[in-house]
Amino acid sequence: MSQVNPASIVTLNGKVLETLRSDILSCRLKPNERLRTETLRMMYGAGTSPIREALMRLAAEGLVVLEQNKGFRVAGVSHEQLEDIMRTRAEIEILALRRAIEIGGVDWEASVLGAFHRLSRQPKSDSERPEQINEAWKREHKAFHDALVAACQSPSLLSIRAGLFDQCDRYVALSVTAKTLPRDDVAEHEEIMKATIDRDAEKAERLLRKHIELTTEKVKLSNWFSDVPFEGEELPL
């Protein structure tokens, strides 16, 4: 009998977790959508164990909800949660940005410039599915905001910020569906980048806060804030 390589199990479990997380953050799996184990097995080509492990991990992160005798579902969204997450993210990210501006060197400046350049080359919406966010933009957007604070030299602060950013990322994906005039994301990010490179902490803070507040207001206009009853998957006792 052939033995299963433990490393391959870890790799598979990690891949399932990251793919499922990405599908939730990109809203390919919608708020309050039921997450049936059998359906996810077919979607990701994985067994029950890695699927359930990923769901439990994401429940701990607040992206998935487990309801007794009903099963798993994608966490819902609400105006109250939106404002709380965005406000908290702004405070934490601004604190990290101020430290980075104070501490960061030339290499950090170059990384911020490079991250902005890559982000500015990507459209925000998917060209084939305009109602969905462009995965390349999403990736570069995260990389840009990561670069802004990378020099703050506080692993604890960066860890807290990363978790909040993931929660906000899902709302950013929802904002693409909002029926409003498009924002000039490139200009917003460029202004933040320039103020950061100029070491103008006050201006960088003001621009970053406004940037996050604009996202908050746009998300409020999307169609994802209705209370939908959840009838989940029955779980065996």
C-alpha positions as CSV (number, residue, x, y, z in Angstrom):
1,M,0.0,0.0,0.0
2,S,1.4,3.4,-0.9
3,Q,1.7,5.9,1.8
4,V,0.3,9.4,1.7
5,N,2.9,12.2,1.8
6,P,2.1,14.5,4.8
7,A,3.5,17.4,2.9
8,S,1.1,16.8,0.0
9,I,-1.8,16.8,2.4
10,V,-0.7,20.2,3.9
11,T,-0.3,21.6,0.4
12,L,-3.8,20.4,-0.7
13,N,-5.4,21.7,2.5
14,G,-3.6,25.1,2.0
15,K,-4.7,25.3,-1.6
16,V,-8.3,24.6,-0.7
17,L,-8.3,27.2,2.0
18,E,-6.8,29.9,-0.1
19,T,-9.1,29.2,-3.1
20,L,-12.2,29.2,-0.9
21,R,-11.0,32.4,0.8
22,S,-10.3,34.1,-2.5
23,D,-13.8,33.1,-3.8
24,I,-15.4,34.6,-0.8
25,L,-13.3,37.8,-0.8
26,S,-14.0,38.3,-4.6
27,C,-17.7,37.6,-4.0
28,R,-17.8,34.7,-6.4
29,L,-19.4,33.1,-3.4
30,K,-22.0,35.7,-2.4
31,P,-22.9,36.9,1.1
32,N,-25.2,34.5,2.9
33,E,-24.7,31.8,0.2
34,R,-24.9,28.3,1.5
35,L,-21.7,26.3,1.5
36,R,-22.7,22.7,1.0
37,T,-19.8,20.3,1.6
38,E,-20.7,18.1,-1.4
39,T,-20.9,21.1,-3.8
40,L,-17.6,22.5,-2.6
41,R,-16.0,19.0,-3.1
42,M,-17.0,19.1,-6.7
43,M,-16.0,22.7,-7.2
44,Y,-12.5,22.3,-5.7
45,G,-11.8,18.6,-6.5
46,A,-11.0,17.9,-2.8
47,G,-12.2,15.5,-0.2
48,T,-14.5,16.3,2.8
49,S,-11.7,16.7,5.3
50,P,-9.8,19.6,3.6
51,I,-13.1,21.3,2.8
52,R,-14.3,21.1,6.4
53,E,-10.9,22.2,7.7
54,A,-11.0,25.2,5.4
55,L,-14.5,26.1,6.4
56,M,-13.6,26.0,10.1
57,R,-10.6,28.2,9.5
58,L,-12.6,30.7,7.6
59,A,-15.3,30.7,10.3
60,A,-12.6,31.7,12.8
61,E,-11.6,34.5,10.5
62,G,-15.2,35.7,10.3
63,L,-15.7,35.1,6.6
64,V,-17.9,32.0,7.1
65,V,-20.7,31.3,9.6
66,L,-21.5,27.9,11.1
67,E,-25.1,27.6,12.4
68,Q,-26.1,24.6,14.5
69,N,-28.1,22.0,12.6
70,K,-28.0,24.2,9.5
71,G,-24.4,24.2,8.3
72,F,-22.0,26.7,6.8
73,R,-22.7,29.8,4.9
74,V,-20.8,32.8,3.7
75,A,-20.9,35.6,6.3
76,G,-23.5,38.2,5.6
77,V,-22.9,41.9,5.2
78,S,-24.5,44.9,6.9
79,H,-24.1,48.6,7.1
80,E,-23.1,48.3,10.8
81,Q,-20.4,45.8,10.1
82,L,-19.2,47.7,7.0
83,E,-18.8,50.9,8.9
84,D,-17.1,49.2,11.9
85,I,-14.6,47.2,9.7
86,M,-13.8,50.2,7.5
87,R,-13.4,52.6,10.4
88,T,-11.2,50.2,12.3
89,R,-9.1,49.4,9.3
90,A,-8.6,53.1,8.7
91,E,-7.3,53.7,12.2
92,I,-4.9,50.7,12.1
93,E,-3.6,51.3,8.6
94,I,-3.0,55.0,9.3
95,L,-1.0,54.1,12.4
96,A,1.1,51.7,10.4
97,L,1.5,54.2,7.6
98,R,2.7,56.9,10.0
99,R,5.3,54.6,11.4
100,A,6.4,53.5,7.9
101,I,6.8,57.1,6.8
102,E,9.0,57.8,9.9
103,I,11.1,54.7,9.6
104,G,11.1,53.6,5.9
105,G,14.2,54.0,3.7
106,V,14.9,54.3,0.0
107,D,14.2,50.7,-0.7
108,W,10.7,51.1,0.9
109,E,10.1,54.2,-1.2
110,A,11.0,52.2,-4.4
111,S,8.6,49.3,-3.4
112,V,5.7,51.8,-2.9
113,L,6.4,53.4,-6.4
114,G,6.6,50.0,-8.0
115,A,3.4,48.7,-6.4
116,F,1.6,51.8,-7.5
117,H,2.9,51.5,-11.1
118,R,1.7,47.8,-11.3
119,L,-1.7,48.7,-9.8
120,S,-2.2,51.7,-12.2
121,R,-1.9,49.3,-15.1
122,Q,-4.9,47.1,-14.1
123,P,-8.6,47.9,-14.7
124,K,-10.7,47.5,-11.6
125,S,-13.6,45.5,-13.2
126,D,-13.2,42.2,-15.1
127,S,-13.3,42.9,-18.8
128,E,-15.5,39.9,-19.5
129,R,-17.7,40.2,-16.4
130,P,-17.9,43.9,-15.6
131,E,-20.1,43.1,-12.5
132,Q,-17.1,41.3,-10.9
133,I,-13.8,42.7,-9.7
134,N,-10.7,42.0,-11.8
135,E,-8.5,39.5,-9.9
136,A,-5.3,41.1,-11.2
137,W,-6.4,44.5,-9.9
138,K,-7.4,42.9,-6.6
139,R,-4.0,41.3,-6.2
140,E,-2.1,44.6,-7.1
141,H,-4.4,46.7,-4.9
142,K,-3.5,44.5,-1.9
143,A,0.2,44.7,-2.8
144,F,0.0,48.5,-3.0
145,H,-1.6,48.9,0.4
146,D,0.8,46.3,1.9
147,A,3.7,48.2,0.5
148,L,2.6,51.5,2.0
149,V,2.9,50.1,5.6
150,A,5.6,47.4,5.1
151,A,8.3,49.5,6.8
152,C,6.4,50.1,10.0
153,Q,8.5,47.4,11.8
154,S,5.6,46.0,13.8
155,P,4.6,42.4,13.0
156,S,1.7,42.6,15.4
157,L,0.3,45.7,13.9
158,L,0.7,44.3,10.4
159,S,-1.0,41.1,11.3
160,I,-4.0,43.0,12.7
161,R,-4.1,45.2,9.6
162,A,-3.9,42.2,7.3
163,G,-7.0,40.6,8.8
164,L,-9.0,43.8,8.6
165,F,-7.9,44.3,5.0
166,D,-9.2,40.9,4.0
167,Q,-12.6,41.7,5.6
168,C,-12.6,45.0,3.8
169,D,-11.6,43.4,0.5
170,R,-14.9,41.6,0.3
171,Y,-16.7,44.9,0.6
172,V,-14.4,46.4,-2.1
173,A,-15.5,43.6,-4.4
174,L,-19.2,44.4,-3.6
175,S,-18.6,48.1,-4.4
176,V,-18.0,47.2,-8.1
177,T,-21.7,46.3,-8.3
178,A,-22.8,49.7,-6.9
179,K,-24.7,51.8,-9.5
180,T,-22.8,55.0,-9.2
181,L,-20.4,57.1,-11.2
182,P,-17.0,55.3,-11.3
183,R,-14.2,56.6,-9.1
184,D,-10.8,57.6,-10.3
185,D,-9.0,54.9,-8.3
186,V,-5.7,55.6,-10.1
187,A,-5.7,59.2,-9.0
188,E,-6.7,58.4,-5.4
189,H,-3.8,55.9,-5.1
190,E,-1.4,58.2,-6.8
191,E,-2.1,61.0,-4.4
192,I,-1.6,58.7,-1.4
193,M,1.6,57.4,-3.0
194,K,3.0,60.9,-3.6
195,A,2.2,62.1,-0.1
196,T,3.8,59.0,1.4
197,I,7.0,59.3,-0.7
198,D,7.1,63.1,0.2
199,R,7.0,62.0,3.9
200,D,3.9,64.2,4.4
201,A,2.3,62.1,7.1
202,E,-0.6,64.5,7.7
203,K,-1.6,64.6,4.0
204,A,-1.1,60.9,3.6
205,E,-3.3,60.2,6.6
206,R,-6.0,62.5,5.3
207,L,-6.0,61.0,1.8
208,L,-6.0,57.4,3.0
209,R,-8.9,58.1,5.4
210,K,-10.9,59.8,2.5
211,H,-10.0,56.8,0.2
212,I,-11.5,54.3,2.7
213,E,-14.5,56.5,3.4
214,L,-15.3,56.8,-0.3
215,T,-15.3,53.0,-0.6
216,T,-17.6,52.8,2.4
217,E,-20.1,55.2,0.9
218,K,-20.0,53.4,-2.5
219,V,-20.5,50.0,-1.0
220,K,-23.6,51.3,0.8
221,L,-25.2,51.8,-2.6
222,S,-24.7,48.1,-3.6
223,N,-27.6,45.6,-3.5
224,W,-26.1,43.3,-0.9
225,F,-27.7,44.6,2.3
226,S,-31.0,42.7,2.4
227,D,-31.8,40.3,5.2
228,V,-32.2,37.0,3.4
229,P,-33.4,34.0,5.5
230,F,-30.8,31.2,5.6
231,E,-31.8,27.6,5.2
232,G,-28.6,25.7,5.5
233,E,-27.3,22.2,5.0
234,E,-28.6,19.8,7.6
235,L,-25.7,18.3,9.6
236,P,-25.7,14.8,11.1
237,L,-26.0,14.8,14.9
